[in-house]
Amino acid sequence: MRPLKITVRDAESGSVMEIIGELDYSNAAELRDRLTTLALEPGQRLVLDLAGMDFCDSSGITALIAARNHAHAARADMALAAVPSHTLRVLHIVGLDQIFPLYPDSDTATRS
């Protein structure tokens, strides 16, 4: 398993935050901290690209919810892209698939 790596890039619609490795209790605070450095504008979209995420526990899910809350506080939108099947299953079980817009990849998420 890989340690958490977070990269951010700008897209026309807003920021794309790529999450690589494990998002768990030992590092979920890192994602929450990085979110506070993003300056989102009303109408933009924050996309979390999870294609490289190996593992996500409940602390990681909580960090994803924090990302949504951060975006909504800025009156911006938020979406998840390329959600791994193991995380998608959890999102379905707890009903968060109804809260998060889900896209197959970050390019689609930034264009929609």
Secondary structure as UniProt FT lines:
FT   STRAND          5..11
FT   TURN            12..13
FT   STRAND          14..23
FT   TURN            25..27
FT   HELIX           28..35
FT   TURN            36..37
FT   TURN            42..43
FT   STRAND          45..56
FT   HELIX           58..73
FT   TURN            74..75
FT   STRAND          77..81
FT   HELIX           85..94
FT   HELIX           96..98
FT   STRAND          102..103
FT   HELIX           106..111
//
